[in-house]
Amino acid sequence: MATLAHKKTARIEIRLTEEEKDIIMRAAKALGQDISSFFLGQMLPKAKETIMFDQAWMKNEESVADLIRIITAEPKEVPKLRELLTKTIQDEDITHPFSTR
C-alpha cells in the first residue's frame, strides 16, 4: 500500500487521436500493464534523461560557450599527421581526395 508521502494524486491529461490511443492501449496490454503504468514506464526515464542533459549542457553557459568555441574554431595544422598522411599517400601512389591532379 502506498504511503501518504508516495500517494499518487497528480494527473496529466493528453489529447490524442483514436488511432494513437488504440496503439498505446495495445502496447500496454502486450506488456501486461495498464495505460498509466505504461506511460509512466516509458516517459519517466526519458524525462529524467532530458533533465540530466539540460542540466549538463544547456544550463551551463560556460560549457555551451566552450562547445561553440570548439566547433567554430579553425582547424589546427598537425605537422606530424600531415607528414604521415602525405608519406602514406605517396607510398601507396594514391591521389589525395582534395588534390587538383
DRENDO-1510 file (C-alpha; in Angstrom, 1 decimal, always signed):
<recs>
REC; n; res; u; v; w
REC; 1; MET; +0.0; +0.0; +0.0 .
REC; 2; ALA; +1.3; +3.4; -0.9 .
REC; 3; THR; +2.4; +5.6; +2.0 .
REC; 4; LEU; +1.0; +9.1; +2.2 .
REC; 5; ALA; +4.3; +10.5; +1.0 .
REC; 6; HIS; +4.1; +8.4; -2.1 .
REC; 7; LYS; +0.4; +8.5; -2.8 .
REC; 8; LYS; -0.2; +9.2; -6.5 .
REC; 9; THR; -2.6; +12.1; -6.7 .
REC; 10; ALA; -1.2; +14.3; -9.5 .
REC; 11; ARG; -2.7; +13.9; -13.0 .
REC; 12; ILE; -1.6; +14.6; -16.6 .
REC; 13; GLU; -4.2; +14.6; -19.4 .
REC; 14; ILE; -3.3; +14.5; -23.1 .
REC; 15; ARG; -5.3; +14.7; -26.3 .
REC; 16; LEU; -4.6; +12.1; -28.9 .
REC; 17; THR; -6.3; +10.5; -31.9 .
REC; 18; GLU; -8.3; +7.3; -31.6 .
REC; 19; GLU; -5.6; +5.6; -33.6 .
REC; 20; GLU; -2.9; +6.8; -31.2 .
REC; 21; LYS; -5.0; +5.7; -28.2 .
REC; 22; ASP; -5.5; +2.3; -29.7 .
REC; 23; ILE; -1.8; +1.8; -30.3 .
REC; 24; ILE; -0.9; +2.8; -26.8 .
REC; 25; MET; -3.6; +0.6; -25.3 .
REC; 26; ARG; -2.4; -2.4; -27.4 .
REC; 27; ALA; +1.2; -1.8; -26.4 .
REC; 28; ALA; +0.3; -1.5; -22.7 .
REC; 29; LYS; -1.8; -4.7; -22.9 .
REC; 30; ALA; +1.1; -6.5; -24.7 .
REC; 31; LEU; +3.3; -5.7; -21.7 .
REC; 32; GLY; +0.6; -6.6; -19.2 .
REC; 33; GLN; +0.3; -3.0; -17.9 .
REC; 34; ASP; -2.5; -0.5; -17.5 .
REC; 35; ILE; -2.1; +2.7; -19.6 .
REC; 36; SER; -0.9; +4.8; -16.6 .
REC; 37; SER; +1.9; +2.3; -15.8 .
REC; 38; PHE; +2.8; +2.0; -19.5 .
REC; 39; PHE; +3.1; +5.8; -19.9 .
REC; 40; LEU; +5.0; +6.3; -16.7 .
REC; 41; GLY; +7.4; +3.4; -17.5 .
REC; 42; GLN; +8.1; +4.8; -21.0 .
REC; 43; MET; +8.1; +8.6; -20.2 .
REC; 44; LEU; +9.7; +8.9; -16.8 .
REC; 45; PRO; +13.2; +7.6; -17.9 .
REC; 46; LYS; +13.1; +9.8; -21.0 .
REC; 47; ALA; +12.1; +12.8; -18.9 .
REC; 48; LYS; +15.0; +12.2; -16.4 .
REC; 49; GLU; +17.4; +11.8; -19.3 .
REC; 50; THR; +16.2; +15.1; -20.8 .
REC; 51; ILE; +16.6; +16.9; -17.5 .
REC; 52; MET; +20.1; +15.5; -17.0 .
REC; 53; PHE; +21.2; +16.6; -20.5 .
REC; 54; ASP; +19.6; +20.0; -19.9 .
REC; 55; GLN; +21.4; +20.5; -16.6 .
REC; 56; ALA; +24.7; +19.2; -18.0 .
REC; 57; TRP; +24.8; +21.4; -21.1 .
REC; 58; MET; +22.1; +24.0; -21.6 .
REC; 59; LYS; +22.1; +25.4; -18.1 .
REC; 60; ASN; +25.9; +25.6; -18.0 .
REC; 61; GLU; +26.6; +28.7; -20.1 .
REC; 62; GLU; +30.4; +28.1; -19.8 .
REC; 63; SER; +30.1; +24.6; -21.3 .
REC; 64; VAL; +27.9; +25.8; -24.1 .
REC; 65; ALA; +30.4; +28.6; -24.9 .
REC; 66; ASP; +33.2; +26.1; -24.9 .
REC; 67; LEU; +31.3; +23.8; -27.2 .
REC; 68; ILE; +30.6; +26.7; -29.6 .
REC; 69; ARG; +34.2; +27.8; -29.5 .
REC; 70; ILE; +35.5; +24.3; -30.3 .
REC; 71; ILE; +33.0; +23.7; -33.1 .
REC; 72; THR; +33.7; +27.1; -34.8 .
REC; 73; ALA; +37.5; +27.2; -34.3 .
REC; 74; GLU; +39.8; +27.0; -37.2 .
REC; 75; PRO; +41.3; +23.5; -37.7 .
REC; 76; LYS; +44.8; +23.1; -36.3 .
REC; 77; GLU; +47.7; +22.1; -38.5 .
REC; 78; VAL; +49.4; +19.0; -37.1 .
REC; 79; PRO; +52.7; +18.7; -39.0 .
REC; 80; LYS; +53.4; +15.1; -37.9 .
REC; 81; LEU; +50.0; +14.0; -39.0 .
REC; 82; ARG; +50.3; +15.8; -42.4 .
REC; 83; GLU; +53.7; +14.1; -42.8 .
REC; 84; LEU; +52.3; +10.7; -42.1 .
REC; 85; LEU; +49.4; +11.1; -44.4 .
REC; 86; THR; +51.5; +12.6; -47.2 .
REC; 87; LYS; +54.0; +9.8; -46.9 .
REC; 88; THR; +51.3; +7.1; -46.9 .
REC; 89; ILE; +49.6; +8.7; -49.9 .
REC; 90; GLN; +52.9; +8.9; -51.8 .
REC; 91; ASP; +54.0; +5.4; -50.8 .
REC; 92; GLU; +50.7; +4.0; -52.0 .
REC; 93; ASP; +50.6; +6.2; -55.1 .
REC; 94; ILE; +47.1; +7.3; -54.1 .
REC; 95; THR; +45.8; +10.7; -55.2 .
REC; 96; HIS; +44.7; +12.8; -52.3 .
REC; 97; PRO; +40.9; +13.3; -52.5 .
REC; 98; PHE; +41.4; +17.1; -52.4 .
REC; 99; SER; +44.2; +17.1; -54.9 .
REC; 100; THR; +43.8; +19.0; -58.2 .
REC; 101; ARG; +45.9; +16.4; -60.0 .
</recs>
